[in-house]
């Protein structure tokens, strides 16, 4: 199984998460949930920790894919930079993998560099890859904790 063969979500960066969520709900897309606290990531490599921890996320689990809305605050983050330079739009496309570390190693062996990464205590977590210029969008792999 490859890193990019199990689509999980599309993340859209927005300026006003409440307004955007209300619009999606008005056309029948919902329900939305607040993403769990980002503080669960204890091993974190991001440009600015405060910028990361202050990102607001909402998720909508559709039958075939998850939609995510992300609103950055004014602190530095790739999401804030995206919003400031490109406006609202798709920031990343996320793929589910069984092992975050193995996915990172495989991607780097394929020539991709890691833009940001985060791990929970159990080793699950995410990798953002620096693919925006060559692929048109940032790609992400994520290993989700197993349901108990």
N, CA, C and O atoms as a GROMACS GRO file, in nm:
protein
  592
    1UNK      N    1   0.085  -0.118   0.000
    1UNK     CA    2   0.000   0.000   0.000
    1UNK      C    3   0.089   0.124   0.000
    1UNK      O    4   0.184   0.132   0.077
    2UNK      N    5   0.058   0.220  -0.086
    2UNK     CA    6   0.138   0.341  -0.095
    2UNK      C    7   0.088   0.450  -0.001
    2UNK      O    8  -0.017   0.438   0.061
    3UNK      N    9   0.166   0.555   0.006
    3UNK     CA   10   0.130   0.667   0.093
    3UNK      C   11   0.007   0.744   0.045
    3UNK      O   12  -0.066   0.802   0.126
    4UNK      N   13  -0.017   0.744  -0.085
    4UNK     CA   14  -0.119   0.832  -0.140
    4UNK      C   15  -0.227   0.755  -0.214
    4UNK      O   16  -0.270   0.796  -0.322
    5UNK      N   17  -0.271   0.644  -0.156
    5UNK     CA   18  -0.376   0.567  -0.222
    5UNK      C   19  -0.504   0.552  -0.140
    5UNK      O   20  -0.599   0.487  -0.184
    6UNK      N   21  -0.508   0.611  -0.019
    6UNK     CA   22  -0.630   0.606   0.062
    6UNK      C   23  -0.668   0.749   0.102
    6UNK      O   24  -0.627   0.799   0.208
    7UNK      N   25  -0.746   0.814   0.016
    7UNK     CA   26  -0.786   0.951   0.040
    7UNK      C   27  -0.867   0.959   0.169
    7UNK      O   28  -0.957   0.879   0.191
    8UNK      N   29  -0.835   1.055   0.254
    8UNK     CA   30  -0.905   1.072   0.381
    8UNK      C   31  -0.982   1.204   0.386
    8UNK      O   32  -1.100   1.205   0.424
    9UNK      N   33  -0.919   1.316   0.348
    9UNK     CA   34  -0.984   1.445   0.362
    9UNK      C   35  -0.929   1.550   0.268
    9UNK      O   36  -0.822   1.536   0.209
   10UNK      N   37  -1.008   1.658   0.256
   10UNK     CA   38  -0.966   1.779   0.188
   10UNK      C   39  -0.980   1.891   0.288
   10UNK      O   40  -1.084   1.905   0.352
   11UNK      N   41  -0.875   1.972   0.303
   11UNK     CA   42  -0.875   2.082   0.400
   11UNK      C   43  -0.879   2.215   0.327
   11UNK      O   44  -0.796   2.244   0.241
   12UNK      N   45  -0.978   2.296   0.362
   12UNK     CA   46  -0.998   2.427   0.301
   12UNK      C   47  -0.967   2.534   0.404
   12UNK      O   48  -1.026   2.537   0.512
   13UNK      N   49  -0.874   2.623   0.371
   13UNK     CA   50  -0.841   2.735   0.459
   13UNK      C   51  -0.941   2.847   0.433
   13UNK      O   52  -0.968   2.882   0.318
   14UNK      N   53  -0.995   2.902   0.542
   14UNK     CA   54  -1.099   3.005   0.531
   14UNK      C   55  -1.068   3.121   0.626
   14UNK      O   56  -0.995   3.106   0.724
   15UNK      N   57  -1.125   3.237   0.595
   15UNK     CA   58  -1.106   3.355   0.679
   15UNK      C   59  -1.203   3.358   0.796
   15UNK      O   60  -1.169   3.408   0.904
   16UNK      N   61  -1.324   3.303   0.777
   16UNK     CA   62  -1.426   3.306   0.881
   16UNK      C   63  -1.492   3.168   0.886
   16UNK      O   64  -1.580   3.137   0.806
   17UNK      N   65  -1.449   3.087   0.981
   17UNK     CA   66  -1.493   2.948   0.988
   17UNK      C   67  -1.643   2.936   1.017
   17UNK      O   68  -1.708   2.846   0.965
   18UNK      N   69  -1.697   3.024   1.100
   18UNK     CA   70  -1.840   3.019   1.131
   18UNK      C   71  -1.924   3.050   1.008
   18UNK      O   72  -2.023   2.981   0.980
   19UNK      N   73  -1.886   3.153   0.935
   19UNK     CA   74  -1.958   3.192   0.814
   19UNK      C   75  -1.951   3.081   0.709
   19UNK      O   76  -2.051   3.049   0.645
   20UNK      N   77  -1.834   3.022   0.692
   20UNK     CA   78  -1.817   2.918   0.591
   20UNK      C   79  -1.895   2.792   0.630
   20UNK      O   80  -1.960   2.731   0.546
   21UNK      N   81  -1.889   2.754   0.758
   21UNK     CA   82  -1.966   2.639   0.803
   21UNK      C   83  -2.115   2.662   0.779
   21UNK      O   84  -2.185   2.572   0.733
   22UNK      N   85  -2.164   2.781   0.811
   22UNK     CA   86  -2.306   2.812   0.790
   22UNK      C   87  -2.343   2.802   0.642
   22UNK      O   88  -2.452   2.754   0.609
   23UNK      N   89  -2.255   2.845   0.554
   23UNK     CA   90  -2.282   2.834   0.411
   23UNK      C   91  -2.292   2.688   0.369
   23UNK      O   92  -2.386   2.649   0.300
   24UNK      N   93  -2.194   2.605   0.412
   24UNK     CA   94  -2.200   2.462   0.378
   24UNK      C   95  -2.328   2.399   0.432
   24UNK      O   96  -2.392   2.320   0.362
   25UNK      N   97  -2.366   2.433   0.554
   25UNK     CA   98  -2.490   2.378   0.611
   25UNK      C   99  -2.612   2.422   0.530
   25UNK      O  100  -2.707   2.345   0.516
   26UNK      N  101  -2.609   2.544   0.476
   26UNK     CA  102  -2.723   2.594   0.398
   26UNK      C  103  -2.744   2.516   0.268
   26UNK      O  104  -2.853   2.517   0.212
   27UNK      N  105  -2.640   2.447   0.221
   27UNK     CA  106  -2.655   2.365   0.101
   27UNK      C  107  -2.660   2.216   0.136
   27UNK      O  108  -2.653   2.130   0.047
   28UNK      N  109  -2.673   2.185   0.265
   28UNK     CA  110  -2.693   2.047   0.307
   28UNK      C  111  -2.568   1.969   0.344
   28UNK      O  112  -2.574   1.847   0.359
   29UNK      N  113  -2.456   2.036   0.358
   29UNK     CA  114  -2.331   1.968   0.396
   29UNK      C  115  -2.313   1.983   0.546
   29UNK      O  116  -2.294   2.094   0.596
   30UNK      N  117  -2.318   1.872   0.618
   30UNK     CA  118  -2.302   1.873   0.763
   30UNK      C  119  -2.340   1.736   0.816
   30UNK      O  120  -2.372   1.648   0.736
   31UNK      N  121  -2.338   1.714   0.943
   31UNK     CA  122  -2.305   1.810   1.049
   31UNK      C  123  -2.154   1.828   1.063
   31UNK      O  124  -2.075   1.747   1.015
   32UNK      N  125  -2.117   1.936   1.128
   32UNK     CA  126  -1.977   1.971   1.151
   32UNK      C  127  -1.943   1.952   1.297
   32UNK      O  128  -2.029   1.968   1.385
   33UNK      N  129  -1.818   1.916   1.323
   33UNK     CA  130  -1.768   1.900   1.460
   33UNK      C  131  -1.638   1.977   1.474
   33UNK      O  132  -1.563   1.993   1.378
   34UNK      N  133  -1.613   2.026   1.595
   34UNK     CA  134  -1.484   2.090   1.624
   34UNK      C  135  -1.379   1.980   1.630
   34UNK      O  136  -1.400   1.877   1.694
   35UNK      N  137  -1.265   2.003   1.562
   35UNK     CA  138  -1.157   1.904   1.566
   35UNK      C  139  -1.101   1.898   1.708
   35UNK      O  140  -1.089   2.001   1.775
   36UNK      N  141  -1.066   1.777   1.753
   36UNK     CA  142  -1.009   1.765   1.888
   36UNK      C  143  -0.891   1.859   1.910
   36UNK      O  144  -0.826   1.900   1.814
   37UNK      N  145  -0.864   1.893   2.033
   37UNK     CA  146  -0.757   1.989   2.061
   37UNK      C  147  -0.624   1.947   1.997
   37UNK      O  148  -0.584   1.831   2.004
   38UNK      N  149  -0.558   2.042   1.937
   38UNK     CA  150  -0.430   2.015   1.873
   38UNK      C  151  -0.321   1.988   1.975
   38UNK      O  152  -0.212   1.942   1.939
   39UNK      N  153  -0.346   2.015   2.104
   39UNK     CA  154  -0.248   1.993   2.210
   39UNK      C  155  -0.212   1.845   2.224
   39UNK      O  156  -0.113   1.813   2.291
   40UNK      N  157  -0.290   1.754   2.163
   40UNK     CA  158  -0.259   1.611   2.170
   40UNK      C  159  -0.128   1.578   2.098
   40UNK      O  160  -0.071   1.471   2.118
   41UNK      N  161  -0.080   1.671   2.014
   41UNK     CA  162   0.047   1.649   1.944
   41UNK      C  163   0.162   1.696   2.034
   41UNK      O  164   0.179   1.816   2.055
   42UNK      N  165   0.239   1.601   2.085
   42UNK     CA  166   0.345   1.632   2.180
   42UNK      C  167   0.482   1.644   2.113
   42UNK      O  168   0.569   1.714   2.164
   43UNK      N  169   0.501   1.577   2.001
   43UNK     CA  170   0.625   1.586   1.923
   43UNK      C  171   0.588   1.663   1.797
   43UNK      O  172   0.526   1.609   1.706
   44UNK      N  173   0.627   1.789   1.793
   44UNK     CA  174   0.577   1.878   1.690
   44UNK      C  175   0.691   1.953   1.624
   44UNK      O  176   0.775   2.013   1.691
   45UNK      N  177   0.694   1.950   1.490
   45UNK     CA  178   0.790   2.028   1.413
   45UNK      C  179   0.711   2.113   1.314
   45UNK      O  180   0.675   2.068   1.206
   46UNK      N  181   0.686   2.237   1.355
   46UNK     CA  182   0.610   2.333   1.274
   46UNK      C  183   0.683   2.467   1.281
   46UNK      O  184   0.761   2.490   1.373
   47UNK      N  185   0.657   2.557   1.186
   47UNK     CA  186   0.728   2.686   1.188
   47UNK      C  187   0.703   2.767   1.315
   47UNK      O  188   0.795   2.833   1.364
   48UNK      N  189   0.580   2.763   1.370
   48UNK     CA  190   0.548   2.840   1.489
   48UNK      C  191   0.446   2.761   1.571
   48UNK      O  192   0.333   2.739   1.527
   49UNK      N  193   0.486   2.717   1.690
   49UNK     CA  194   0.398   2.633   1.773
   49UNK      C  195   0.267   2.705   1.809
   49UNK      O  196   0.160   2.645   1.802
   50UNK      N  197   0.276   2.832   1.846
   50UNK     CA  198   0.155   2.905   1.880
   50UNK      C  199   0.063   2.919   1.759
   50UNK      O  200  -0.059   2.906   1.772
   51UNK      N  201   0.121   2.944   1.644
   51UNK     CA  202   0.041   2.952   1.522
   51UNK      C  203  -0.030   2.821   1.495
   51UNK      O  204  -0.146   2.820   1.453
   52UNK      N  205   0.038   2.708   1.518
   52UNK     CA  206  -0.023   2.577   1.498
   52UNK      C  207  -0.134   2.552   1.600
   52UNK      O  208  -0.245   2.513   1.563
   53UNK      N  209  -0.104   2.573   1.726
   53UNK     CA  210  -0.202   2.544   1.832
   53UNK      C  211  -0.325   2.634   1.826
   53UNK      O  212  -0.428   2.600   1.884
   54UNK      N  213  -0.317   2.747   1.757
   54UNK     CA  214  -0.430   2.838   1.748
   54UNK      C  215  -0.509   2.824   1.617
   54UNK      O  216  -0.598   2.904   1.590
   55UNK      N  217  -0.475   2.723   1.536
   55UNK     CA  218  -0.557   2.696   1.418
   55UNK      C  219  -0.693   2.644   1.465
   55UNK      O  220  -0.700   2.560   1.555
   56UNK      N  221  -0.800   2.692   1.405
   56UNK     CA  222  -0.935   2.641   1.434
   56UNK      C  223  -0.973   2.544   1.322
   56UNK      O  224  -0.960   2.577   1.204
   57UNK      N  225  -1.020   2.425   1.360
   57UNK     CA  226  -1.063   2.326   1.262
   57UNK      C  227  -1.207   2.284   1.290
   57UNK      O  228  -1.249   2.273   1.404
   58UNK      N  229  -1.280   2.260   1.182
   58UNK     CA  230  -1.411   2.194   1.188
   58UNK      C  231  -1.407   2.083   1.084
   58UNK      O  232  -1.348   2.100   0.977
   59UNK      N  233  -1.469   1.971   1.115
   59UNK     CA  234  -1.469   1.858   1.022
   59UNK      C  235  -1.612   1.811   0.998
   59UNK      O  236  -1.698   1.818   1.086
   60UNK      N  237  -1.635   1.763   0.878
   60UNK     CA  238  -1.762   1.705   0.838
   60UNK      C  239  -1.731   1.569   0.775
   60UNK      O  240  -1.665   1.562   0.672
   61UNK      N  241  -1.779   1.464   0.838
   61UNK     CA  242  -1.754   1.328   0.788
   61UNK      C  243  -1.866   1.287   0.693
   61UNK      O  244  -1.974   1.248   0.737
   62UNK      N  245  -1.839   1.296   0.564
   62UNK     CA  246  -1.931   1.252   0.461
   62UNK      C  247  -1.912   1.102   0.440
   62UNK      O  248  -1.815   1.046   0.490
   63UNK      N  249  -2.001   1.035   0.370
   63UNK     CA  250  -1.987   0.890   0.352
   63UNK      C  251  -1.855   0.847   0.287
   63UNK      O  252  -1.805   0.738   0.315
   64UNK      N  253  -1.799   0.931   0.200
   64UNK     CA  254  -1.681   0.890   0.126
   64UNK      C  255  -1.555   0.972   0.154
   64UNK      O  256  -1.448   0.935   0.107
   65UNK      N  257  -1.567   1.081   0.228
   65UNK     CA  258  -1.451   1.166   0.254
   65UNK      C  259  -1.482   1.262   0.369
   65UNK      O  260  -1.598   1.290   0.398
   66UNK      N  261  -1.378   1.310   0.432
   66UNK     CA  262  -1.394   1.413   0.534
   66UNK      C  263  -1.359   1.548   0.473
   66UNK      O  264  -1.259   1.562   0.404
   67UNK      N  265  -1.444   1.648   0.499
   67UNK     CA  266  -1.410   1.786   0.465
   67UNK      C  267  -1.363   1.854   0.592
   67UNK      O  268  -1.419   1.833   0.699
   68UNK      N  269  -1.260   1.935   0.580
   68UNK     CA  270  -1.208   2.012   0.692
   68UNK      C  271  -1.208   2.160   0.655
   68UNK      O  272  -1.174   2.197   0.543
   69UNK      N  273  -1.248   2.242   0.751
   69UNK     CA  274  -1.231   2.386   0.739
   69UNK      C  275  -1.124   2.426   0.840
   69UNK      O  276  -1.123   2.375   0.952
   70UNK      N  277  -1.035   2.515   0.801
   70UNK     CA  278  -0.927   2.559   0.888
   70UNK      C  279  -0.920   2.712   0.884
   70UNK      O  280  -0.908   2.772   0.777
   71UNK      N  281  -0.927   2.772   1.001
   71UNK     CA  282  -0.911   2.918   1.012
   71UNK      C  283  -0.788   2.948   1.095
   71UNK      O  284  -0.785   2.921   1.215
   72UNK      N  285  -0.684   3.004   1.031
   72UNK     CA  286  -0.566   3.045   1.109
   72UNK      C  287  -0.591   3.178   1.179
   72UNK      O  288  -0.674   3.258   1.134
   73UNK      N  289  -0.519   3.201   1.289
   73UNK     CA  290  -0.523   3.335   1.348
   73UNK      C  291  -0.411   3.416   1.285
   73UNK      O  292  -0.361   3.379   1.179
   74UNK      N  293  -0.371   3.526   1.347
   74UNK     CA  294  -0.270   3.613   1.286
   74UNK      C  295  -0.126   3.567   1.310
   74UNK      O  296  -0.034   3.626   1.254
   75UNK      N  297  -0.107   3.464   1.391
   75UNK     CA  298   0.029   3.413   1.415
   75UNK      C  299   0.082   3.344   1.288
   75UNK      O  300   0.004   3.301   1.204
   76UNK      N  301   0.214   3.334   1.276
   76UNK     CA  302   0.271   3.272   1.157
   76UNK      C  303   0.236   3.123   1.147
   76UNK      O  304   0.249   3.048   1.244
   77UNK      N  305   0.193   3.084   1.030
   77UNK     CA  306   0.169   2.943   0.998
   77UNK      C  307   0.161   2.932   0.846
   77UNK      O  308   0.129   3.030   0.779
   78UNK      N  309   0.188   2.814   0.792
   78UNK     CA  310   0.170   2.796   0.648
   78UNK      C  311   0.025   2.824   0.604
   78UNK      O  312   0.002   2.874   0.494
   79UNK      N  313  -0.071   2.793   0.692
   79UNK     CA  314  -0.211   2.819   0.660
   79UNK      C  315  -0.237   2.971   0.652
   79UNK      O  316  -0.309   3.017   0.564
   80UNK      N  317  -0.178   3.048   0.746
   80UNK     CA  318  -0.193   3.194   0.743
   80UNK      C  319  -0.128   3.251   0.617
   80UNK      O  320  -0.185   3.338   0.552
   81UNK      N  321  -0.011   3.201   0.583
   81UNK     CA  322   0.058   3.247   0.463
   81UNK      C  323  -0.025   3.216   0.338
   81UNK      O  324  -0.035   3.299   0.248
   82UNK      N  325  -0.083   3.097   0.334
   82UNK     CA  326  -0.169   3.059   0.221
   82UNK      C  327  -0.286   3.156   0.208
   82UNK      O  328  -0.313   3.206   0.099
   83UNK      N  329  -0.354   3.182   0.319
   83UNK     CA  330  -0.470   3.272   0.319
   83UNK      C  331  -0.429   3.412   0.274
   83UNK      O  332  -0.500   3.476   0.197
   84UNK      N  333  -0.314   3.461   0.323
   84UNK     CA  334  -0.269   3.596   0.290
   84UNK      C  335  -0.225   3.610   0.145
   84UNK      O  336  -0.242   3.716   0.085
   85UNK      N  337  -0.168   3.504   0.088
   85UNK     CA  338  -0.114   3.515  -0.048
   85UNK      C  339  -0.208   3.462  -0.156
   85UNK      O  340  -0.206   3.512  -0.268
   86UNK      N  341  -0.290   3.362  -0.123
   86UNK     CA  342  -0.376   3.301  -0.225
   86UNK      C  343  -0.524   3.321  -0.199
   86UNK      O  344  -0.606   3.303  -0.289
   87UNK      N  345  -0.558   3.357  -0.076
   87UNK     CA  346  -0.699   3.365  -0.041
   87UNK      C  347  -0.751   3.230   0.005
   87UNK      O  348  -0.674   3.136   0.024
   88UNK      N  349  -0.881   3.221   0.023
   88UNK     CA  350  -0.940   3.096   0.069
   88UNK      C  351  -0.927   2.989  -0.038
   88UNK      O  352  -0.929   3.018  -0.157
   89UNK      N  353  -0.916   2.864   0.007
   89UNK     CA  354  -0.908   2.754  -0.090
   89UNK      C  355  -0.850   2.629  -0.028
   89UNK      O  356  -0.822   2.623   0.092
   90UNK      N  357  -0.831   2.529  -0.113
   90UNK     CA  358  -0.780   2.400  -0.068
   90UNK      C  359  -0.633   2.415  -0.030
   90UNK      O  360  -0.549   2.446  -0.114
   91UNK      N  361  -0.604   2.393   0.098
   91UNK     CA  362  -0.467   2.401   0.147
   91UNK      C  363  -0.396   2.268   0.134
   91UNK      O  364  -0.282   2.262   0.089
   92UNK      N  365  -0.465   2.158   0.173
   92UNK     CA  366  -0.401   2.028   0.158
   92UNK      C  367  -0.502   1.918   0.132
   92UNK      O  368  -0.621   1.932   0.159
   93UNK      N  369  -0.450   1.808   0.078
   93UNK     CA  370  -0.526   1.686   0.057
   93UNK      C  371  -0.461   1.580   0.145
   93UNK      O  372  -0.340   1.557   0.137
   94UNK      N  373  -0.543   1.516   0.231
   94UNK     CA  374  -0.490   1.423   0.329
   94UNK      C  375  -0.520   1.278   0.296
   94UNK      O  376  -0.627   1.244   0.246
   95UNK      N  377  -0.421   1.193   0.324
   95UNK     CA  378  -0.431   1.050   0.298
   95UNK      C  379  -0.405   0.974   0.427
   95UNK      O  380  -0.317   1.011   0.505
   96UNK      N  381  -0.481   0.867   0.450
   96UNK     CA  382  -0.465   0.782   0.568
   96UNK      C  383  -0.356   0.679   0.541
   96UNK      O  384  -0.352   0.618   0.434
   97UNK      N  385  -0.267   0.661   0.638
   97UNK     CA  386  -0.162   0.559   0.631
   97UNK      C  387  -0.161   0.481   0.763
   97UNK      O  388  -0.207   0.533   0.865
   98UNK      N  389  -0.110   0.360   0.763
   98UNK     CA  390  -0.108   0.283   0.887
   98UNK      C  391   0.000   0.329   0.986
   98UNK      O  392  -0.014   0.308   1.106
   99UNK      N  393   0.107   0.392   0.935
   99UNK     CA  394   0.220   0.427   1.020
   99UNK      C  395   0.278   0.561   0.973
   99UNK      O  396   0.328   0.572   0.862
  100UNK      N  397   0.271   0.662   1.060
  100UNK     CA  398   0.316   0.797   1.023
  100UNK      C  399   0.466   0.802   0.997
  100UNK      O  400   0.510   0.868   0.902
  101UNK      N  401   0.545   0.734   1.079
  101UNK     CA  402   0.690   0.737   1.062
  101UNK      C  403   0.732   0.665   0.934
  101UNK      O  404   0.820   0.713   0.861
  102UNK      N  405   0.670   0.551   0.905
  102UNK     CA  406   0.702   0.477   0.782
  102UNK      C  407   0.663   0.559   0.660
  102UNK      O  408   0.735   0.560   0.561
  103UNK      N  409   0.549   0.626   0.666
  103UNK     CA  410   0.505   0.710   0.554
  103UNK      C  411   0.605   0.823   0.530
  103UNK      O  412   0.639   0.855   0.416
  104UNK      N  413   0.652   0.884   0.639
  104UNK     CA  414   0.750   0.992   0.627
  104UNK      C  415   0.879   0.941   0.562
  104UNK      O  416   0.932   1.005   0.472
  105UNK      N  417   0.928   0.826   0.607
  105UNK     CA  418   1.051   0.769   0.552
  105UNK      C  419   1.033   0.734   0.404
  105UNK      O  420   1.122   0.760   0.323
  106UNK      N  421   0.919   0.675   0.368
  106UNK     CA  422   0.893   0.639   0.228
  106UNK      C  423   0.886   0.764   0.140
  106UNK      O  424   0.941   0.766   0.030
  107UNK      N  425   0.819   0.866   0.190
  107UNK     CA  426   0.806   0.990   0.112
  107UNK      C  427   0.943   1.055   0.091
  107UNK      O  428   0.975   1.099  -0.019
  108UNK      N  429   1.022   1.061   0.198
  108UNK     CA  430   1.155   1.120   0.185
  108UNK      C  431   1.242   1.039   0.090
  108UNK      O  432   1.321   1.096   0.014
  109UNK      N  433   1.229   0.906   0.092
  109UNK     CA  434   1.304   0.821  -0.001
  109UNK      C  435   1.261   0.846  -0.146
  109UNK      O  436   1.339   0.824  -0.239
  110UNK      N  437   1.137   0.893  -0.164
  110UNK     CA  438   1.087   0.926  -0.297
  110UNK      C  439   1.121   1.069  -0.339
  110UNK      O  440   1.085   1.112  -0.448
  111UNK      N  441   1.191   1.142  -0.251
  111UNK     CA  442   1.233   1.277  -0.285
  111UNK      C  443   1.145   1.388  -0.232
  111UNK      O  444   1.167   1.505  -0.263
  112UNK      N  445   1.044   1.354  -0.151
  112UNK     CA  446   0.960   1.457  -0.092
  112UNK      C  447   1.021   1.505   0.039
  112UNK      O  448   1.076   1.426   0.115
  113UNK      N  449   1.010   1.635   0.063
  113UNK     CA  450   1.059   1.687   0.191
  113UNK      C  451   0.940   1.720   0.280
  113UNK      O  452   0.832   1.755   0.232
  114UNK      N  453   0.962   1.707   0.410
  114UNK     CA  454   0.857   1.730   0.508
  114UNK      C  455   0.850   1.879   0.538
  114UNK      O  456   0.950   1.942   0.570
  115UNK      N  457   0.730   1.934   0.528
  115UNK     CA  458   0.704   2.074   0.557
  115UNK      C  459   0.674   2.091   0.706
  115UNK      O  460   0.725   2.183   0.771
  116UNK      N  461   0.591   2.001   0.761
  116UNK     CA  462   0.555   2.001   0.903
  116UNK      C  463   0.524   1.857   0.943
  116UNK      O  464   0.487   1.775   0.859
  117UNK      N  465   0.540   1.829   1.073
  117UNK     CA  466   0.505   1.696   1.122
  117UNK      C  467   0.463   1.707   1.267
  117UNK      O  468   0.504   1.798   1.339
  118UNK      N  469   0.382   1.611   1.309
  118UNK     CA  470   0.339   1.606   1.448
  118UNK      C  471   0.306   1.464   1.486
  118UNK      O  472   0.253   1.387   1.405
  119UNK      N  473   0.337   1.429   1.611
  119UNK     CA  474   0.307   1.295   1.661
  119UNK      C  475   0.241   1.305   1.798
  119UNK      O  476   0.273   1.392   1.879
  120UNK      N  477   0.147   1.214   1.820
  120UNK     CA  478   0.089   1.196   1.952
  120UNK      C  479   0.180   1.102   2.030
  120UNK      O  480   0.272   1.043   1.974
  121UNK      N  481   0.155   1.088   2.159
  121UNK     CA  482   0.238   1.000   2.242
  121UNK      C  483   0.243   0.857   2.189
  121UNK      O  484   0.346   0.791   2.202
  122UNK      N  485   0.134   0.809   2.129
  122UNK     CA  486   0.128   0.672   2.078
  122UNK      C  487   0.197   0.655   1.943
  122UNK      O  488   0.202   0.544   1.890
  123UNK      N  489   0.250   0.764   1.887
  123UNK     CA  490   0.321   0.756   1.759
  123UNK      C  491   0.235   0.786   1.638
  123UNK      O  492   0.288   0.800   1.527
  124UNK      N  493   0.103   0.798   1.656
  124UNK     CA  494   0.019   0.836   1.544
  124UNK      C  495   0.036   0.986   1.519
  124UNK      O  496   0.086   1.059   1.605
  125UNK      N  497  -0.004   1.032   1.402
  125UNK     CA  498   0.009   1.174   1.374
  125UNK      C  499   0.012   1.204   1.226
  125UNK      O  500  -0.041   1.128   1.145
  126UNK      N  501   0.075   1.317   1.191
  126UNK     CA  502   0.067   1.368   1.054
  126UNK      C  503   0.203   1.409   1.001
  126UNK      O  504   0.297   1.435   1.076
  127UNK      N  505   0.210   1.415   0.867
  127UNK     CA  506   0.323   1.469   0.793
  127UNK      C  507   0.266   1.554   0.679
  127UNK      O  508   0.191   1.504   0.596
  128UNK      N  509   0.302   1.682   0.675
  128UNK     CA  510   0.272   1.767   0.560
  128UNK      C  511   0.397   1.764   0.472
  128UNK      O  512   0.509   1.778   0.522
  129UNK      N  513   0.378   1.747   0.342
  129UNK     CA  514   0.491   1.744   0.250
  129UNK      C  515   0.493   1.872   0.166
  129UNK      O  516   0.389   1.930   0.136
  130UNK      N  517   0.613   1.914   0.132
  130UNK     CA  518   0.634   2.037   0.056
  130UNK      C  519   0.609   2.010  -0.093
  130UNK      O  520   0.703   2.003  -0.173
  131UNK      N  521   0.481   1.994  -0.129
  131UNK     CA  522   0.443   1.957  -0.265
  131UNK      C  523   0.363   2.065  -0.337
  131UNK      O  524   0.318   2.044  -0.450
  132UNK      N  525   0.345   2.179  -0.274
  132UNK     CA  526   0.262   2.284  -0.332
  132UNK      C  527   0.308   2.333  -0.467
  132UNK      O  528   0.226   2.353  -0.557
  133UNK      N  529   0.438   2.352  -0.483
  133UNK     CA  530   0.489   2.404  -0.610
  133UNK      C  531   0.482   2.299  -0.721
  133UNK      O  532   0.436   2.328  -0.831
  134UNK      N  533   0.526   2.177  -0.692
  134UNK     CA  534   0.531   2.076  -0.797
  134UNK      C  535   0.399   2.005  -0.820
  134UNK      O  536   0.370   1.964  -0.932
  135UNK      N  537   0.317   1.990  -0.716
  135UNK     CA  538   0.191   1.917  -0.729
  135UNK      C  539   0.067   2.004  -0.726
  135UNK      O  540  -0.044   1.954  -0.744
  136UNK      N  541   0.084   2.134  -0.704
  136UNK     CA  542  -0.029   2.224  -0.701
  136UNK      C  543  -0.101   2.233  -0.568
  136UNK      O  544  -0.184   2.322  -0.549
  137UNK      N  545  -0.070   2.144  -0.475
  137UNK     CA  546  -0.133   2.143  -0.343
  137UNK      C  547  -0.043   2.068  -0.246
  137UNK      O  548   0.033   1.980  -0.286
  138UNK      N  549  -0.051   2.104  -0.120
  138UNK     CA  550   0.024   2.032  -0.017
  138UNK      C  551  -0.043   1.896   0.003
  138UNK      O  552  -0.166   1.886   0.012
  139UNK      N  553   0.038   1.792   0.011
  139UNK     CA  554  -0.011   1.658   0.044
  139UNK      C  555   0.022   1.628   0.188
  139UNK      O  556   0.123   1.674   0.241
  140UNK      N  557  -0.064   1.550   0.253
  140UNK     CA  558  -0.047   1.514   0.392
  140UNK      C  559  -0.075   1.367   0.409
  140UNK      O  560  -0.165   1.312   0.345
  141UNK      N  561   0.003   1.302   0.495
  141UNK     CA  562  -0.031   1.166   0.538
  141UNK      C  563  -0.059   1.171   0.686
  141UNK      O  564  -0.001   1.249   0.761
  142UNK      N  565  -0.152   1.084   0.729
  142UNK     CA  566  -0.190   1.082   0.870
  142UNK      C  567  -0.217   0.938   0.912
  142UNK      O  568  -0.276   0.859   0.838
  143UNK      N  569  -0.170   0.908   1.031
  143UNK     CA  570  -0.202   0.781   1.095
  143UNK      C  571  -0.292   0.814   1.212
  143UNK      O  572  -0.253   0.888   1.302
  144UNK      N  573  -0.412   0.758   1.210
  144UNK     CA  574  -0.514   0.789   1.310
  144UNK      C  575  -0.508   0.686   1.422
  144UNK      O  576  -0.486   0.567   1.396
  145UNK      N  577  -0.527   0.729   1.547
  145UNK     CA  578  -0.532   0.632   1.656
  145UNK      C  579  -0.642   0.528   1.631
  145UNK      O  580  -0.749   0.562   1.580
  146UNK      N  581  -0.616   0.404   1.668
  146UNK     CA  582  -0.715   0.298   1.654
  146UNK      C  583  -0.827   0.320   1.755
  146UNK      O  584  -0.802   0.356   1.870
  147UNK      N  585  -0.949   0.297   1.711
  147UNK     CA  586  -1.064   0.310   1.800
  147UNK      C  587  -1.055   0.203   1.909
  147UNK      O  588  -1.018   0.089   1.883
  148UNK      N  589  -1.089   0.243   2.031
  148UNK     CA  590  -1.080   0.145   2.141
  148UNK      C  591  -1.216   0.091   2.174
  148UNK      O  592  -1.229   0.007   2.264
   0.00000   0.00000   0.00000
